[in-house]
């Protein structure tokens, strides 16, 4: 696992569910070809200010940007995290 420095966050693409609530998500929409994607936080740098950003948290971020590690994970700046996903609202 890569441990980021500074105000950086290491992310991994979250598996896309087949259903969101009662809405079925088609396979074409499950592919991460869009500019924004859901990701899971893997590691947090020591200078990240938002204490809510912890490993295991689902967030929205831009898919293209940051540093790609070629193992399905990538590192972005804390400011590249667009939103925190409230999983209880998706059930």
N, C-alpha and C positions, 0 to 999 in steps of 0.2 A: 504494500500500500504506500502511496505517495503522501507525505505529510507536507502541506503547503506552508510557505513562509509569509509573513506579513498579513495583510488583509485579504488573503485569497482563500478560496473554498474549492475542494476537490469534489466533483460530482460524478455520478454514474446514471445512465439513462434508466428511468423506472420502467418496468414492464407495463404496457398499456392494457388496461382491463378490457374484457369483451363487452361489458356493460357498465354504464355510468347511471346509477339509479335504475330507472326503467327503460333507458335508452340504449339500444344495441349499437355498438361501435363497429362499423365494417372494417374488414382487414386492411383496406386501402388507407383508412384514416389512422390505423395503428402504426403505420410506418413513420419513422421520424424524419420526414422530408420537409417539415414545416420549419419556419424560422424560430418558433417558440416551442419548447418541449418541457415535459415534466421530468424531473431528475431527483435522485436521492442523494443527500449529502453524505459523503464518505469520510471526509476529514476537514477540519477547520484550522486556519492559521491562528497564531497567537494574538494578532492585532485586529481580528474581526470584532467589531463593536456591538453588533446585534446579538444579544445573548440567546435569542430564540433559535439561531442557526446552530444546530447541533447534528452530529452524525445520526443518520436514520430519518431525518426530516425530509418530507417531499416539498420541492420548490418548483417554481416556473422560472425558466431562464432562456436566453437565446441559445439555440442549438449550435450555431456557427459563431465561433469566437473563443477566446481563451486558448489554452495550450492542450492539444490532444495527446494523450498518453498511449494511443494505439492499442489499448486493452479494453476499450469501452468506457474509459473514464477521461475526464478532462478537468483542468483547473481554470477557474475564472476569478475575477475580482469580486469582492463582496457586493459592490455596486451593480454587478451584472445579474444578481439574483433579483428577479422582478416581483415575485410574490411567494408567499407560503401557502401551500395547498391545505385546506381544511378537509381532511379525509372523512370526517363525520358528516359533512354536508354532501358528499358524493354517494353515500350509502343509500 
